[in-house]
Each structure stands twice: as structure tokens, then as C-alpha cells.
Amino acid sequence: MAYGSKTANRVKRIEGQLRGILRMMEEDQNCKDVITQLSAVRSAVDRTIGVIVSENLLDCVSSAEGDTEKVNSAIQEAMDLVVKSR
């Protein structure tokens, strides 16, 4: 699967958020603020997982060419990935 630039940008943004959190910790910022930022990162990671799984599912379904067994398998694999990410 090819990952688009939008997905890569999401991950880069998350990376920047994590660096910011490390800086906050080094500066002994309030734990409430650190937790708030960590929660934002977790949400961003969850959304990115959703984007990747949905794009992969669309690719798999479109390449199944009407083969119901392949479509069902792709859907099951996507659901397994979502459950695994929790």
C-alpha cells in the first residue's frame, strides 16, 4: 500500500507534538498540561490509524473485482486491525 503525503504529514505532526511534550517535561511544566497534550497525541494516532485502515480497505475492495470472498476477507482484516489498535 502506498501512503499518501497527507498521511505522512499527520505522522510528522504527531512527531512534533511528542517533541513538544518532551520539552514540556524537561521544563517541568504542569502535569495536567502534559497529560492534555499526550491525550491529543493519542487522538491523533487513533485518527491516523483510522485513515490508514480505511484507505487500505478501499484499495482491497476495489481490487477484489466483485469477488465476495475477497471483499469479506478485506473487511475482516480491517476490523482486526482496528481492534488490535485499541
Distance bins in CASP14 RR format, pairs under 12 A and 6 or more apart:
PFRMAT RR
TARGET T0000
AUTHOR 0000-0000-0000
RMODE 2
METHOD distances of the structure
MODEL  1
1 7 0 0 0 0 0 1 0 0 0 0 0
1 51 0 0 0 0 0 1 0 0 0 0 0
1 52 0 0 0 0 1 0 0 0 0 0 0
1 53 0 0 0 0 0 1 0 0 0 0 0
1 54 0 0 0 0 0 1 0 0 0 0 0
1 55 1 0 0 1 0 0 0 0 0 0 0
1 56 1 0 1 0 0 0 0 0 0 0 0
1 57 0 0 0 0 0 1 0 0 0 0 0
1 58 0 0 0 0 0 1 0 0 0 0 0
1 59 1 0 0 1 0 0 0 0 0 0 0
1 60 0 0 0 0 1 0 0 0 0 0 0
1 63 0 0 0 0 0 1 0 0 0 0 0
1 74 0 0 0 0 0 1 0 0 0 0 0
1 77 0 0 0 0 0 1 0 0 0 0 0
1 78 0 0 0 0 0 1 0 0 0 0 0
1 81 0 0 0 0 0 1 0 0 0 0 0
2 8 0 0 0 0 0 1 0 0 0 0 0
2 52 0 0 0 0 0 1 0 0 0 0 0
2 55 0 0 0 0 1 0 0 0 0 0 0
2 56 0 0 0 0 0 1 0 0 0 0 0
2 59 0 0 0 0 1 0 0 0 0 0 0
3 9 0 0 0 0 0 1 0 0 0 0 0
3 10 0 0 0 0 1 0 0 0 0 0 0
3 11 0 0 0 0 1 0 0 0 0 0 0
3 12 0 0 0 0 0 1 0 0 0 0 0
3 48 0 0 0 0 0 1 0 0 0 0 0
3 51 0 0 0 0 1 0 0 0 0 0 0
3 52 1 0 0 1 0 0 0 0 0 0 0
3 55 0 0 0 0 1 0 0 0 0 0 0
3 56 0 0 0 0 1 0 0 0 0 0 0
3 59 0 0 0 0 0 1 0 0 0 0 0
4 10 0 0 0 0 1 0 0 0 0 0 0
4 11 0 0 0 0 0 1 0 0 0 0 0
4 48 0 0 0 0 0 1 0 0 0 0 0
4 51 0 0 0 0 1 0 0 0 0 0 0
4 52 0 0 0 0 1 0 0 0 0 0 0
4 55 0 0 0 0 1 0 0 0 0 0 0
4 56 0 0 0 0 0 1 0 0 0 0 0
4 59 0 0 0 0 0 1 0 0 0 0 0
5 11 0 0 0 0 0 1 0 0 0 0 0
5 12 0 0 0 0 1 0 0 0 0 0 0
6 12 0 0 0 0 0 1 0 0 0 0 0
6 13 0 0 0 0 0 1 0 0 0 0 0
6 47 0 0 0 0 0 1 0 0 0 0 0
6 48 0 0 0 0 1 0 0 0 0 0 0
6 51 1 0 0 1 0 0 0 0 0 0 0
6 52 0 0 0 0 0 1 0 0 0 0 0
6 55 0 0 0 0 1 0 0 0 0 0 0
7 13 0 0 0 0 0 1 0 0 0 0 0
7 14 0 0 0 0 0 1 0 0 0 0 0
7 44 0 0 0 0 0 1 0 0 0 0 0
7 47 0 0 0 0 0 1 0 0 0 0 0
7 48 1 0 0 1 0 0 0 0 0 0 0
7 49 0 0 0 0 0 1 0 0 0 0 0
7 50 0 0 0 0 0 1 0 0 0 0 0
7 51 1 0 0 1 0 0 0 0 0 0 0
7 52 1 0 0 1 0 0 0 0 0 0 0
7 53 0 0 0 0 0 1 0 0 0 0 0
7 54 0 0 0 0 0 1 0 0 0 0 0
7 55 1 0 0 1 0 0 0 0 0 0 0
7 56 0 0 0 0 0 1 0 0 0 0 0
8 14 0 0 0 0 0 1 0 0 0 0 0
8 15 0 0 0 0 0 1 0 0 0 0 0
8 48 0 0 0 0 0 1 0 0 0 0 0
8 51 0 0 0 0 0 1 0 0 0 0 0
8 52 0 0 0 0 0 1 0 0 0 0 0
9 15 0 0 0 0 0 1 0 0 0 0 0
9 16 0 0 0 0 0 1 0 0 0 0 0
9 44 0 0 0 0 0 1 0 0 0 0 0
9 48 0 0 0 0 0 1 0 0 0 0 0
9 51 0 0 0 0 0 1 0 0 0 0 0
10 16 0 0 0 0 0 1 0 0 0 0 0
10 17 0 0 0 0 0 1 0 0 0 0 0
10 41 0 0 0 0 0 1 0 0 0 0 0
10 43 0 0 0 0 0 1 0 0 0 0 0
10 44 1 0 0 1 0 0 0 0 0 0 0
10 45 0 0 0 0 1 0 0 0 0 0 0
10 46 0 0 0 0 0 1 0 0 0 0 0
10 47 1 0 0 1 0 0 0 0 0 0 0
10 48 1 0 1 0 0 0 0 0 0 0 0
10 49 0 0 0 0 0 1 0 0 0 0 0
10 50 0 0 0 0 0 1 0 0 0 0 0
10 51 1 0 0 1 0 0 0 0 0 0 0
10 52 0 0 0 0 1 0 0 0 0 0 0
10 55 0 0 0 0 0 1 0 0 0 0 0
11 17 0 0 0 0 0 1 0 0 0 0 0
11 18 0 0 0 0 0 1 0 0 0 0 0
11 41 0 0 0 0 0 1 0 0 0 0 0
11 44 0 0 0 0 1 0 0 0 0 0 0
11 45 0 0 0 0 1 0 0 0 0 0 0
11 47 0 0 0 0 0 1 0 0 0 0 0
11 48 1 0 0 1 0 0 0 0 0 0 0
11 49 0 0 0 0 0 1 0 0 0 0 0
11 51 0 0 0 0 0 1 0 0 0 0 0
11 52 0 0 0 0 1 0 0 0 0 0 0
12 18 0 0 0 0 0 1 0 0 0 0 0
12 19 0 0 0 0 0 1 0 0 0 0 0
12 44 0 0 0 0 0 1 0 0 0 0 0
12 48 0 0 0 0 0 1 0 0 0 0 0
13 19 0 0 0 0 0 1 0 0 0 0 0
13 20 0 0 0 0 0 1 0 0 0 0 0
13 40 0 0 0 0 0 1 0 0 0 0 0
13 41 0 0 0 0 1 0 0 0 0 0 0
13 43 0 0 0 0 0 1 0 0 0 0 0
13 44 1 0 0 1 0 0 0 0 0 0 0
13 45 0 0 0 0 0 1 0 0 0 0 0
13 47 0 0 0 0 0 1 0 0 0 0 0
13 48 0 0 0 0 1 0 0 0 0 0 0
14 20 0 0 0 0 0 1 0 0 0 0 0
14 21 0 0 0 0 0 1 0 0 0 0 0
14 37 0 0 0 0 0 1 0 0 0 0 0
14 38 0 0 0 0 0 1 0 0 0 0 0
14 40 0 0 0 0 1 0 0 0 0 0 0
14 41 1 0 1 0 0 0 0 0 0 0 0
14 42 0 0 0 0 1 0 0 0 0 0 0
14 43 0 0 0 0 1 0 0 0 0 0 0
14 44 1 0 1 0 0 0 0 0 0 0 0
14 45 1 0 0 1 0 0 0 0 0 0 0
14 46 0 0 0 0 0 1 0 0 0 0 0
14 47 0 0 0 0 1 0 0 0 0 0 0
14 48 1 0 0 1 0 0 0 0 0 0 0
14 49 0 0 0 0 0 1 0 0 0 0 0
15 21 0 0 0 0 0 1 0 0 0 0 0
15 22 0 0 0 0 0 1 0 0 0 0 0
15 41 0 0 0 0 1 0 0 0 0 0 0
15 44 0 0 0 0 0 1 0 0 0 0 0
15 45 0 0 0 0 0 1 0 0 0 0 0
15 48 0 0 0 0 0 1 0 0 0 0 0
16 22 0 0 0 0 1 0 0 0 0 0 0
16 23 0 0 0 0 1 0 0 0 0 0 0
16 24 0 0 0 0 0 1 0 0 0 0 0
16 37 0 0 0 0 0 1 0 0 0 0 0
16 40 0 0 0 0 0 1 0 0 0 0 0
16 41 0 0 0 0 1 0 0 0 0 0 0
16 44 0 0 0 0 0 1 0 0 0 0 0
17 23 0 0 0 0 0 1 0 0 0 0 0
17 24 0 0 0 0 0 1 0 0 0 0 0
17 34 0 0 0 0 0 1 0 0 0 0 0
17 36 0 0 0 0 0 1 0 0 0 0 0
17 37 1 0 0 1 0 0 0 0 0 0 0
17 38 0 0 0 0 1 0 0 0 0 0 0
17 39 0 0 0 0 0 1 0 0 0 0 0
17 40 1 0 0 1 0 0 0 0 0 0 0
17 41 1 0 1 0 0 0 0 0 0 0 0
17 42 0 0 0 0 0 1 0 0 0 0 0
17 43 0 0 0 0 0 1 0 0 0 0 0
17 44 1 0 0 1 0 0 0 0 0 0 0
17 45 0 0 0 0 1 0 0 0 0 0 0
17 48 0 0 0 0 0 1 0 0 0 0 0
18 24 0 0 0 0 0 1 0 0 0 0 0
18 25 0 0 0 0 0 1 0 0 0 0 0
18 34 0 0 0 0 0 1 0 0 0 0 0
18 37 0 0 0 0 1 0 0 0 0 0 0
18 38 0 0 0 0 1 0 0 0 0 0 0
18 40 0 0 0 0 0 1 0 0 0 0 0
18 41 1 0 0 1 0 0 0 0 0 0 0
18 42 0 0 0 0 0 1 0 0 0 0 0
18 44 0 0 0 0 1 0 0 0 0 0 0
18 45 0 0 0 0 1 0 0 0 0 0 0
19 25 0 0 0 0 0 1 0 0 0 0 0
19 26 0 0 0 0 0 1 0 0 0 0 0
19 37 0 0 0 0 0 1 0 0 0 0 0
19 41 0 0 0 0 0 1 0 0 0 0 0
20 26 0 0 0 0 1 0 0 0 0 0 0
20 27 0 0 0 0 1 0 0 0 0 0 0
20 29 0 0 0 0 1 0 0 0 0 0 0
20 33 0 0 0 0 0 1 0 0 0 0 0
20 34 0 0 0 0 1 0 0 0 0 0 0
20 37 1 0 0 1 0 0 0 0 0 0 0
20 38 0 0 0 0 0 1 0 0 0 0 0
20 40 0 0 0 0 0 1 0 0 0 0 0
20 41 0 0 0 0 1 0 0 0 0 0 0
21 27 0 0 0 0 0 1 0 0 0 0 0
21 29 0 0 0 0 1 0 0 0 0 0 0
21 31 0 0 0 0 0 1 0 0 0 0 0
21 33 0 0 0 0 1 0 0 0 0 0 0
21 34 1 0 0 1 0 0 0 0 0 0 0
21 35 0 0 0 0 1 0 0 0 0 0 0
21 36 0 0 0 0 1 0 0 0 0 0 0
21 37 1 0 1 0 0 0 0 0 0 0 0
21 38 1 0 0 1 0 0 0 0 0 0 0
21 39 0 0 0 0 0 1 0 0 0 0 0
21 40 0 0 0 0 1 0 0 0 0 0 0
21 41 1 0 0 1 0 0 0 0 0 0 0
21 42 0 0 0 0 0 1 0 0 0 0 0
21 44 0 0 0 0 0 1 0 0 0 0 0
22 29 0 0 0 0 0 1 0 0 0 0 0
22 34 0 0 0 0 1 0 0 0 0 0 0
22 37 0 0 0 0 0 1 0 0 0 0 0
22 38 0 0 0 0 0 1 0 0 0 0 0
22 41 0 0 0 0 0 1 0 0 0 0 0
23 29 0 0 0 0 1 0 0 0 0 0 0
23 33 0 0 0 0 0 1 0 0 0 0 0
23 34 0 0 0 0 0 1 0 0 0 0 0
23 37 0 0 0 0 0 1 0 0 0 0 0
24 30 0 0 0 0 1 0 0 0 0 0 0
24 31 0 0 0 0 1 0 0 0 0 0 0
24 32 0 0 0 0 0 1 0 0 0 0 0
24 33 1 0 0 1 0 0 0 0 0 0 0
24 34 1 0 1 0 0 0 0 0 0 0 0
24 35 0 0 0 0 0 1 0 0 0 0 0
24 36 0 0 0 0 1 0 0 0 0 0 0
24 37 1 0 0 1 0 0 0 0 0 0 0
24 38 0 0 0 0 1 0 0 0 0 0 0
24 41 0 0 0 0 0 1 0 0 0 0 0
25 31 0 0 0 0 1 0 0 0 0 0 0
25 33 0 0 0 0 0 1 0 0 0 0 0
25 34 1 0 0 1 0 0 0 0 0 0 0
25 35 0 0 0 0 0 1 0 0 0 0 0
25 37 0 0 0 0 1 0 0 0 0 0 0
25 38 0 0 0 0 0 1 0 0 0 0 0
26 34 0 0 0 0 0 1 0 0 0 0 0
27 33 0 0 0 0 0 1 0 0 0 0 0
27 34 0 0 0 0 0 1 0 0 0 0 0
28 34 0 0 0 0 1 0 0 0 0 0 0
29 35 0 0 0 0 0 1 0 0 0 0 0
29 36 0 0 0 0 0 1 0 0 0 0 0
29 37 0 0 0 0 1 0 0 0 0 0 0
29 38 0 0 0 0 0 1 0 0 0 0 0
30 36 0 0 0 0 1 0 0 0 0 0 0
30 37 0 0 0 0 0 1 0 0 0 0 0
31 37 0 0 0 0 0 1 0 0 0 0 0
31 38 0 0 0 0 0 1 0 0 0 0 0
32 38 0 0 0 0 0 1 0 0 0 0 0
32 39 0 0 0 0 0 1 0 0 0 0 0
33 39 0 0 0 0 0 1 0 0 0 0 0
33 40 0 0 0 0 0 1 0 0 0 0 0
34 40 0 0 0 0 0 1 0 0 0 0 0
34 41 0 0 0 0 0 1 0 0 0 0 0
35 41 0 0 0 0 0 1 0 0 0 0 0
35 42 0 0 0 0 0 1 0 0 0 0 0
36 42 0 0 0 0 0 1 0 0 0 0 0
36 43 0 0 0 0 0 1 0 0 0 0 0
37 43 0 0 0 0 0 1 0 0 0 0 0
37 44 0 0 0 0 0 1 0 0 0 0 0
38 44 0 0 0 0 0 1 0 0 0 0 0
38 45 0 0 0 0 0 1 0 0 0 0 0
39 45 0 0 0 0 0 1 0 0 0 0 0
39 46 0 0 0 0 0 1 0 0 0 0 0
40 46 0 0 0 0 0 1 0 0 0 0 0
40 47 0 0 0 0 0 1 0 0 0 0 0
41 47 0 0 0 0 0 1 0 0 0 0 0
41 48 0 0 0 0 0 1 0 0 0 0 0
42 48 0 0 0 0 0 1 0 0 0 0 0
42 49 0 0 0 0 0 1 0 0 0 0 0
42 85 0 0 0 0 0 1 0 0 0 0 0
42 86 0 0 0 0 0 1 0 0 0 0 0
43 49 0 0 0 0 0 1 0 0 0 0 0
43 50 0 0 0 0 0 1 0 0 0 0 0
44 50 0 0 0 0 0 1 0 0 0 0 0
44 51 0 0 0 0 0 1 0 0 0 0 0
45 51 0 0 0 0 0 1 0 0 0 0 0
45 52 0 0 0 0 0 1 0 0 0 0 0
45 85 0 0 0 0 1 0 0 0 0 0 0
45 86 0 0 0 0 0 1 0 0 0 0 0
46 52 0 0 0 0 0 1 0 0 0 0 0
46 53 0 0 0 0 0 1 0 0 0 0 0
46 82 0 0 0 0 1 0 0 0 0 0 0
46 85 1 0 0 1 0 0 0 0 0 0 0
46 86 0 0 0 0 1 0 0 0 0 0 0
47 53 0 0 0 0 0 1 0 0 0 0 0
47 54 0 0 0 0 0 1 0 0 0 0 0
47 85 0 0 0 0 0 1 0 0 0 0 0
48 54 0 0 0 0 0 1 0 0 0 0 0
48 55 0 0 0 0 0 1 0 0 0 0 0
48 85 0 0 0 0 1 0 0 0 0 0 0
49 55 0 0 0 0 0 1 0 0 0 0 0
49 56 0 0 0 0 0 1 0 0 0 0 0
49 78 0 0 0 0 0 1 0 0 0 0 0
49 81 1 0 0 1 0 0 0 0 0 0 0
49 82 1 0 0 1 0 0 0 0 0 0 0
49 83 0 0 0 0 0 1 0 0 0 0 0
49 84 0 0 0 0 1 0 0 0 0 0 0
49 85 1 0 1 0 0 0 0 0 0 0 0
49 86 0 0 0 0 1 0 0 0 0 0 0
50 56 0 0 0 0 1 0 0 0 0 0 0
50 57 0 0 0 0 1 0 0 0 0 0 0
50 58 0 0 0 0 0 1 0 0 0 0 0
50 78 0 0 0 0 1 0 0 0 0 0 0
50 79 0 0 0 0 0 1 0 0 0 0 0
50 81 0 0 0 0 1 0 0 0 0 0 0
50 82 1 0 0 1 0 0 0 0 0 0 0
50 85 1 0 0 1 0 0 0 0 0 0 0
50 86 0 0 0 0 0 1 0 0 0 0 0
51 57 0 0 0 0 0 1 0 0 0 0 0
51 58 0 0 0 0 0 1 0 0 0 0 0
51 82 0 0 0 0 0 1 0 0 0 0 0
51 85 0 0 0 0 0 1 0 0 0 0 0
52 58 0 0 0 0 0 1 0 0 0 0 0
52 59 0 0 0 0 0 1 0 0 0 0 0
52 78 0 0 0 0 1 0 0 0 0 0 0
52 81 0 0 0 0 1 0 0 0 0 0 0
52 82 0 0 0 0 0 1 0 0 0 0 0
52 85 0 0 0 0 1 0 0 0 0 0 0
53 59 0 0 0 0 0 1 0 0 0 0 0
53 60 0 0 0 0 0 1 0 0 0 0 0
53 74 0 0 0 0 0 1 0 0 0 0 0
53 75 0 0 0 0 0 1 0 0 0 0 0
53 77 0 0 0 0 1 0 0 0 0 0 0
53 78 1 0 1 0 0 0 0 0 0 0 0
53 79 0 0 0 0 1 0 0 0 0 0 0
53 80 0 0 0 0 1 0 0 0 0 0 0
53 81 1 0 1 0 0 0 0 0 0 0 0
53 82 1 0 1 0 0 0 0 0 0 0 0
53 83 0 0 0 0 0 1 0 0 0 0 0
53 84 0 0 0 0 0 1 0 0 0 0 0
53 85 1 0 0 1 0 0 0 0 0 0 0
54 60 0 0 0 0 0 1 0 0 0 0 0
54 61 0 0 0 0 0 1 0 0 0 0 0
54 74 0 0 0 0 0 1 0 0 0 0 0
54 75 0 0 0 0 0 1 0 0 0 0 0
54 78 1 0 0 1 0 0 0 0 0 0 0
54 79 0 0 0 0 0 1 0 0 0 0 0
54 81 0 0 0 0 0 1 0 0 0 0 0
54 82 0 0 0 0 1 0 0 0 0 0 0
55 61 0 0 0 0 0 1 0 0 0 0 0
55 62 0 0 0 0 0 1 0 0 0 0 0
55 78 0 0 0 0 0 1 0 0 0 0 0
55 81 0 0 0 0 0 1 0 0 0 0 0
56 62 0 0 0 0 0 1 0 0 0 0 0
56 63 0 0 0 0 0 1 0 0 0 0 0
56 74 0 0 0 0 1 0 0 0 0 0 0
56 75 0 0 0 0 0 1 0 0 0 0 0
56 77 0 0 0 0 1 0 0 0 0 0 0
56 78 1 0 0 1 0 0 0 0 0 0 0
56 79 0 0 0 0 0 1 0 0 0 0 0
56 80 0 0 0 0 0 1 0 0 0 0 0
56 81 1 0 0 1 0 0 0 0 0 0 0
56 82 0 0 0 0 0 1 0 0 0 0 0
57 63 0 0 0 0 0 1 0 0 0 0 0
57 64 0 0 0 0 0 1 0 0 0 0 0
57 70 0 0 0 0 0 1 0 0 0 0 0
57 71 0 0 0 0 1 0 0 0 0 0 0
57 72 0 0 0 0 0 1 0 0 0 0 0
57 73 0 0 0 0 0 1 0 0 0 0 0
57 74 1 0 1 0 0 0 0 0 0 0 0
57 75 1 0 0 1 0 0 0 0 0 0 0
57 76 0 0 0 0 0 1 0 0 0 0 0
57 77 0 0 0 0 1 0 0 0 0 0 0
57 78 1 0 1 0 0 0 0 0 0 0 0
57 79 0 0 0 0 1 0 0 0 0 0 0
57 80 0 0 0 0 0 1 0 0 0 0 0
57 81 0 0 0 0 1 0 0 0 0 0 0
57 82 0 0 0 0 1 0 0 0 0 0 0
58 64 0 0 0 0 0 1 0 0 0 0 0
58 71 0 0 0 0 0 1 0 0 0 0 0
58 74 0 0 0 0 1 0 0 0 0 0 0
58 75 0 0 0 0 0 1 0 0 0 0 0
58 78 0 0 0 0 1 0 0 0 0 0 0
59 70 0 0 0 0 0 1 0 0 0 0 0
59 74 0 0 0 0 1 0 0 0 0 0 0
59 77 0 0 0 0 0 1 0 0 0 0 0
59 78 0 0 0 0 0 1 0 0 0 0 0
60 66 0 0 0 0 0 1 0 0 0 0 0
60 67 0 0 0 0 0 1 0 0 0 0 0
60 70 1 0 0 1 0 0 0 0 0 0 0
60 71 1 0 0 1 0 0 0 0 0 0 0
60 72 0 0 0 0 0 1 0 0 0 0 0
60 73 0 0 0 0 1 0 0 0 0 0 0
60 74 1 1 0 0 0 0 0 0 0 0 0
60 75 0 0 0 0 1 0 0 0 0 0 0
60 76 0 0 0 0 0 1 0 0 0 0 0
60 77 1 0 0 1 0 0 0 0 0 0 0
60 78 1 0 0 1 0 0 0 0 0 0 0
60 81 0 0 0 0 0 1 0 0 0 0 0
61 67 0 0 0 0 1 0 0 0 0 0 0
61 68 0 0 0 0 0 1 0 0 0 0 0
61 70 0 0 0 0 1 0 0 0 0 0 0
61 71 1 0 1 0 0 0 0 0 0 0 0
61 72 0 0 0 0 0 1 0 0 0 0 0
61 73 0 0 0 0 0 1 0 0 0 0 0
61 74 1 0 1 0 0 0 0 0 0 0 0
61 75 1 0 0 1 0 0 0 0 0 0 0
61 77 0 0 0 0 0 1 0 0 0 0 0
61 78 0 0 0 0 1 0 0 0 0 0 0
62 70 0 0 0 0 0 1 0 0 0 0 0
62 71 0 0 0 0 1 0 0 0 0 0 0
62 74 0 0 0 0 1 0 0 0 0 0 0
63 70 1 0 0 1 0 0 0 0 0 0 0
63 71 0 0 0 0 1 0 0 0 0 0 0
63 73 0 0 0 0 0 1 0 0 0 0 0
63 74 0 0 0 0 1 0 0 0 0 0 0
64 70 1 1 0 0 0 0 0 0 0 0 0
64 71 1 0 1 0 0 0 0 0 0 0 0
64 72 0 0 0 0 1 0 0 0 0 0 0
64 73 0 0 0 0 1 0 0 0 0 0 0
64 74 1 0 0 1 0 0 0 0 0 0 0
64 75 0 0 0 0 1 0 0 0 0 0 0
64 77 0 0 0 0 0 1 0 0 0 0 0
65 71 0 0 0 0 1 0 0 0 0 0 0
65 74 0 0 0 0 0 1 0 0 0 0 0
66 72 0 0 0 0 0 1 0 0 0 0 0
66 74 0 0 0 0 0 1 0 0 0 0 0
67 73 0 0 0 0 1 0 0 0 0 0 0
67 74 0 0 0 0 1 0 0 0 0 0 0
68 74 0 0 0 0 0 1 0 0 0 0 0
68 75 0 0 0 0 0 1 0 0 0 0 0
69 75 0 0 0 0 0 1 0 0 0 0 0
69 76 0 0 0 0 0 1 0 0 0 0 0
70 76 0 0 0 0 0 1 0 0 0 0 0
70 77 0 0 0 0 0 1 0 0 0 0 0
71 77 0 0 0 0 0 1 0 0 0 0 0
71 78 0 0 0 0 0 1 0 0 0 0 0
72 78 0 0 0 0 0 1 0 0 0 0 0
72 79 0 0 0 0 0 1 0 0 0 0 0
73 79 0 0 0 0 0 1 0 0 0 0 0
73 80 0 0 0 0 0 1 0 0 0 0 0
74 80 0 0 0 0 0 1 0 0 0 0 0
74 81 0 0 0 0 0 1 0 0 0 0 0
75 81 0 0 0 0 0 1 0 0 0 0 0
75 82 0 0 0 0 0 1 0 0 0 0 0
76 82 0 0 0 0 0 1 0 0 0 0 0
76 83 0 0 0 0 0 1 0 0 0 0 0
77 83 0 0 0 0 0 1 0 0 0 0 0
77 84 0 0 0 0 0 1 0 0 0 0 0
78 84 0 0 0 0 0 1 0 0 0 0 0
78 85 0 0 0 0 0 1 0 0 0 0 0
79 85 0 0 0 0 0 1 0 0 0 0 0
79 86 0 0 0 0 0 1 0 0 0 0 0
80 86 0 0 0 0 0 1 0 0 0 0 0
END
